[in-house]
Amino acid sequence: MPRSPAVIVVSALLIWGSVAAAEDQENRFTYHPSILITMLGDDDPYLEEQNDGAFGAWIAPNLELGYRADFYELQADLGADIRRYIDESDLSEEFYRAVVNGEIGVLPGLTLRVSNAFKPQPERVSSPADATRNLQQANQVDAEVRYWKELPGRRELLMALRGGYFVGEDFNALLFMDGGGSMTHPDFEPDHWEAAGKLEVQTPLGERSSLYARSELEFRTYSESEVPDRGEFAILVGARSRAFRHIEIDLAVGYGMVAFESNDDLHRIVGEGSLRVRLPNGWALRASAANRFVSDLSGNVFVETTGRMGIEKHFGEMISASIAAFVSRLENDAWNLPKNLFGGAEFRIQSRIGRHTVVAITYRYWENAGDFSMDDFNQDRVALEFFYRR
């Protein structure tokens, strides 16, 4: 895929403007070069139960740039992800990252944000988001207008309108059809237009808690494929609380629907919740659950029911260890699709060396099961990471 001209132009303007401003206003310009080197062993890198293990190395240099003025802000995140495997040349890939965005304050409370994200995107929801075989290079352009206003009684109003265009490389896609069938599309084009809106009203409940109501609407139309156009709507009511010193809670529940141009609609009770607890002696607990609509890169829509839990322990300021697990189910009974079940767990221990370097060892297990057997696999992966950031 060719680089988006917007990425090149905006990046050049960002670098030129930032360096010029840095001559007399150094605090407004920031830059952070970094590199992540990952050496890994994977017993199923193809995600197909082939039992063909592979060893590889990923090298990801990156540069973050930023410039902040009185009423606008510019940012860029530029980098590459070069992946090489021993004796598995068909797994070797290069991905590129050029994410640039600008935000300007038009009027008090009113901001305009424009972004262009050229980066790899995961193809399937039910596979690891960082797996080489599950990534496709893509580009998305977005423009968003946000309005925030403080209302009487310390209430807050937030409104947002967003429009965007997504374009990606052709790939071999699995498309699901109303009635439970599926087909393989060898040259699927994921290009589509998006338009979305959001409205949220928040009311304080004491000093550190609040109630909120949020409605969301999104429309998506695919310009170059057989995927039906659709509109998605959700309305939720919820509560956020930090009333207790070491506990953060966010809980919301509501109704959602996806209306398709030529297929049966999806209706669901939707919701999300999260809990964060900071415990004594460096321990921390995180848990979350959700029932929501999700879409993969092929435009297939599912209801995902998922739960996650993780525990982290800090040994002083330099060393930490964590373990996390999750389980998810994908289904679309309006189309009579088979249910997909997947989950996994990860253990990670990391140590900070000086101010700029982190070394980490991770082990991850992932398994796909359920009624949909075409993507079943289980994977064990061990990785050694070296990360440096100035």
C-alpha positions in Angstrom: 0.0 0.0 0.0 1.5 3.4 -0.9 2.0 5.9 1.9 -0.8 8.4 2.3 0.2 11.8 1.0 -1.4 13.3 4.1 1.0 11.4 6.4 4.1 12.7 4.5 2.9 16.3 4.3 1.7 16.6 7.9 4.8 14.9 9.2 7.0 17.3 7.3 5.1 20.3 8.5 5.2 18.9 12.1 8.9 18.4 12.0 9.6 21.8 10.4 7.3 23.7 12.7 8.5 21.9 15.8 12.2 22.4 15.2 11.6 26.1 14.3 9.6 26.7 17.5 12.1 24.8 19.6 14.7 27.4 19.0 13.1 29.8 21.4 10.4 27.7 23.1 12.0 24.3 23.8 9.4 23.3 26.3 6.7 23.2 23.5 8.5 20.7 21.4 9.0 17.1 22.4 10.7 14.2 20.7 11.2 10.6 22.0 13.1 8.1 19.9 12.7 4.4 21.0 13.4 0.9 19.9 11.7 -2.4 20.9 13.6 -5.7 20.1 11.7 -8.9 20.7 13.1 -12.4 20.4 10.4 -15.1 20.5 9.7 -18.7 20.2 6.2 -19.6 19.0 4.8 -23.2 18.6 2.0 -22.1 16.2 2.8 -18.8 14.4 0.5 -19.7 11.5 -2.6 -19.9 13.9 -3.7 -23.1 12.1 -2.8 -26.0 14.4 0.1 -26.9 12.1 2.4 -27.6 15.0 5.2 -25.9 13.0 7.1 -23.9 15.7 9.3 -21.0 14.8 11.9 -18.7 16.3 12.1 -15.1 15.3 13.1 -11.6 16.0 11.1 -8.4 15.7 12.8 -5.0 15.6 10.6 -1.9 15.9 12.3 1.5 15.9 10.0 4.5 16.6 10.0 8.3 16.9 7.4 10.3 18.7 7.2 14.0 17.9 5.0 16.7 19.4 4.4 20.4 19.5 2.0 22.2 21.8 1.0 25.9 21.3 -1.6 28.0 23.1 -4.6 26.8 21.1 -3.4 23.9 19.0 -1.4 20.7 19.3 0.5 18.5 16.8 1.7 14.9 17.3 3.4 12.2 15.2 4.2 8.6 15.9 6.5 7.2 13.2 8.1 3.8 13.0 8.5 0.4 11.5 8.0 -3.2 12.7 10.5 -5.6 10.9 9.8 -9.3 11.6 12.2 -12.1 10.7 11.8 -15.9 11.4 14.4 -18.7 11.2 13.6 -21.2 8.5 10.1 -19.7 8.0 10.6 -17.0 5.3 6.9 -16.8 4.5 6.3 -15.5 8.0 8.8 -12.6 7.6 7.0 -9.3 7.2 7.5 -5.5 7.5 4.8 -3.2 8.9 5.0 0.6 9.0 3.5 3.1 11.4 2.9 6.8 10.6 0.2 8.2 12.8 -0.1 12.0 12.7 -2.8 14.2 14.3 -3.6 17.8 15.0 -6.0 19.4 17.4 -7.1 23.0 17.4 -9.3 25.0 19.8 -11.8 26.7 17.6 -13.9 28.3 20.3 -14.2 27.8 24.1 -15.2 24.2 24.5 -15.1 23.5 20.8 -12.2 21.5 19.3 -11.4 20.1 15.9 -9.2 17.1 15.6 -7.8 15.6 12.3 -5.8 12.5 12.1 -4.2 10.1 9.6 -3.2 6.6 10.9 -1.1 4.4 8.6 -0.5 1.3 10.6 -1.2 -2.5 10.8 -4.6 -3.6 11.8 -5.7 -7.0 13.2 -7.8 -9.0 10.7 -9.7 -11.3 13.1 -11.1 -10.5 16.6 -10.6 -14.1 17.7 -6.8 -14.2 17.1 -4.0 -12.4 18.8 -3.9 -8.8 17.8 -0.1 -8.8 17.4 0.2 -12.1 15.5 2.0 -11.6 12.2 -0.5 -13.8 10.3 -3.4 -11.6 11.8 -2.1 -8.2 10.6 -2.9 -6.2 7.5 -1.4 -2.8 6.6 -4.1 -0.1 6.5 -4.7 3.6 6.5 -7.5 5.6 8.2 -8.3 9.3 7.9 -10.5 10.9 10.5 -11.9 14.3 11.3 -13.7 14.9 14.6 -15.5 17.9 16.1 -16.0 17.9 19.9 -18.0 20.3 22.1 -17.8 20.3 25.9 -19.8 22.6 28.2 -20.3 22.8 31.9 -24.0 22.9 32.9 -25.6 24.1 36.1 -25.1 21.9 39.1 -21.5 20.9 38.0 -23.0 18.7 35.3 -21.0 18.2 32.0 -22.2 17.9 28.4 -20.0 16.3 25.7 -21.0 16.1 22.0 -18.8 14.6 19.2 -19.2 14.1 15.5 -16.7 12.1 13.5 -16.2 11.1 9.8 -13.5 8.9 8.3 -12.3 6.8 5.5 -10.5 3.5 5.9 -8.5 1.8 3.1 -6.5 -1.4 3.4 -4.6 -4.0 1.3 -6.6 -6.8 -0.3 -6.5 -10.0 1.6 -8.0 -13.5 1.8 -11.1 -12.9 3.9 -13.7 -15.1 5.5 -17.2 -13.5 5.1 -20.3 -14.7 7.0 -23.7 -14.6 5.5 -27.2 -14.4 6.9 -28.5 -17.9 7.6 -25.2 -19.3 8.9 -23.2 -19.7 5.7 -19.7 -18.5 5.0 -17.5 -17.9 1.9 -13.9 -17.1 1.3 -13.1 -14.0 -0.7 -9.5 -14.2 -2.1 -9.2 -10.4 -2.9 -11.4 -8.7 -0.3 -11.1 -4.9 -0.2 -11.9 -3.6 3.3 -12.3 0.0 2.2 -15.2 1.8 3.8 -16.6 5.2 4.9 -17.6 5.9 8.5 -19.7 8.5 10.2 -20.4 8.6 14.0 -21.9 10.7 16.7 -21.7 10.7 20.5 -23.7 12.5 23.2 -22.9 12.2 26.9 -24.3 14.0 30.0 -22.5 13.5 33.3 -23.9 14.4 36.7 -21.8 14.5 39.9 -22.7 12.2 42.7 -20.6 13.4 45.7 -17.1 14.6 45.4 -15.5 11.6 43.6 -18.4 9.9 41.8 -20.7 10.6 38.9 -23.7 9.3 37.0 -23.8 9.5 33.2 -26.0 8.8 30.2 -24.4 8.2 26.8 -25.8 7.6 23.3 -23.7 6.5 20.3 -24.6 6.3 16.6 -22.4 5.0 13.8 -22.9 4.4 10.1 -20.6 2.4 7.9 -20.7 1.8 4.1 -18.4 -0.5 2.2 -17.5 0.9 -1.2 -15.7 -2.0 -2.9 -17.2 -5.2 -1.4 -20.3 -7.3 -0.8 -20.5 -6.4 2.9 -23.9 -4.8 3.6 -24.0 -1.2 4.8 -25.0 -0.9 8.4 -25.9 1.5 11.2 -25.2 0.9 14.9 -26.9 2.5 17.8 -26.4 2.2 21.6 -27.7 4.0 24.7 -26.2 3.4 28.1 -26.6 4.7 31.7 -23.7 4.2 34.1 -21.7 5.3 37.1 -18.1 6.1 37.8 -16.7 6.2 41.3 -13.4 6.9 43.1 -15.2 7.3 46.4 -12.8 4.8 48.0 -9.2 5.8 48.1 -7.7 2.8 46.3 -10.7 1.6 44.3 -12.0 2.8 40.8 -15.3 1.5 39.5 -17.0 2.1 36.1 -20.3 0.4 35.4 -22.7 0.9 32.5 -25.7 -1.0 31.0 -28.1 -0.2 28.1 -29.6 -1.3 24.8 -27.9 -1.6 21.4 -28.8 -2.6 17.9 -27.1 -3.0 14.5 -29.4 -2.4 11.5 -28.2 -3.9 8.2 -29.1 -2.8 4.7 -30.2 -6.3 3.6 -29.9 -8.7 6.5 -31.6 -9.4 9.8 -30.9 -6.8 12.5 -29.1 -7.5 15.8 -30.6 -6.4 19.2 -28.9 -6.8 22.5 -28.6 -5.6 26.1 -25.1 -4.1 26.1 -22.9 -3.2 29.0 -19.4 -2.7 30.3 -17.8 -2.6 33.7 -14.3 -2.3 35.1 -12.7 -2.5 38.6 -9.2 -1.3 39.6 -8.0 -1.9 43.1 -4.6 -0.8 44.5 -3.7 -3.1 47.4 -1.0 -2.8 50.0 2.6 -3.9 49.5 2.7 -3.1 45.8 -0.2 -5.3 44.7 -2.9 -4.2 42.1 -6.0 -5.9 40.8 -7.8 -5.2 37.5 -11.0 -6.8 36.3 -13.4 -6.0 33.5 -16.4 -7.4 31.6 -18.4 -6.3 28.6 -21.2 -7.4 26.3 -20.8 -5.3 23.1 -20.9 -5.3 19.3 -17.5 -5.8 17.6 -16.5 -5.9 13.9 -13.5 -7.5 12.3 -11.5 -6.2 9.3 -13.8 -8.2 6.9 -16.8 -6.3 8.1 -18.3 -9.3 10.0 -20.3 -8.2 13.0 -20.6 -10.2 16.3 -21.8 -9.8 19.8 -18.8 -10.3 22.1 -19.2 -11.3 25.7 -15.8 -11.1 27.4 -14.3 -11.1 30.9 -10.7 -10.2 31.9 -8.8 -10.3 35.2 -5.2 -9.4 36.0 -3.0 -9.1 39.1 0.2 -7.1 39.3 2.9 -7.0 41.9 5.7 -4.3 42.2 8.9 -5.2 43.9 10.2 -1.8 44.7 10.5 0.7 41.9 12.4 -1.3 39.3 10.8 -4.8 39.1 7.2 -5.9 38.5 5.4 -9.1 37.7 1.9 -9.6 36.4 -0.5 -12.4 35.3 -3.7 -11.8 33.3 -6.3 -14.0 31.8 -9.4 -13.6 29.6 -12.2 -15.5 27.9 -14.5 -14.3 25.1 -17.4 -15.5 23.1 -18.5 -14.3 19.7 -22.0 -14.9 18.4 -24.6 -13.6 16.0 -27.8 -15.6 16.4 -29.7 -13.2 14.2 -27.7 -14.6 11.3 -27.6 -18.1 12.9 -23.8 -18.1 12.9 -21.8 -20.7 14.9 -20.6 -19.5 18.3 -16.9 -18.9 18.7 -15.1 -19.3 22.0 -11.5 -18.2 22.7 -9.3 -17.1 25.6 -5.8 -17.0 27.0 -3.5 -16.1 29.7 -0.2 -14.2 30.0 2.6 -14.0 32.6 5.1 -11.1 32.4 8.0 -10.1 34.6 9.9 -6.9 33.8 12.8 -4.9 35.1 13.7 -1.3 34.6 17.4 -0.6 34.0 18.2 3.0 34.6 15.8 5.7 33.3 15.4 4.6 29.7 15.5 0.8 29.4 13.1 -2.0 30.2 13.8 -5.7 29.9 10.8 -8.2 30.1 10.1 -11.9 29.7 6.6 -12.9 28.8 4.8 -16.2 28.3 1.4 -16.3 26.6 -1.1 -19.1 26.0 -4.0 -18.6 23.5 -6.7 -21.1 22.5 -9.6 -20.9 20.0 -12.5 -23.4 20.4 -16.3 -23.3 20.2 -18.7 -24.3 17.5 -16.8 -22.5 14.7 -13.9 -24.9 14.0 -12.3 -23.2 11.0 -10.1 -21.0 13.2 -9.4 -23.4 16.0 -5.8 -23.5 17.3 -3.8 -23.3 20.5 -0.6 -21.4 20.8 2.3 -21.1 23.3 4.6 -18.2 22.9 7.7 -17.1 24.9 9.3 -13.7 24.3 12.2 -11.7 25.5 11.9 -7.9 25.1 14.3 -5.1 25.2 12.8 -1.6 25.1 14.7 1.7 25.1 13.1 5.1 25.0 14.6 8.6 25.4 
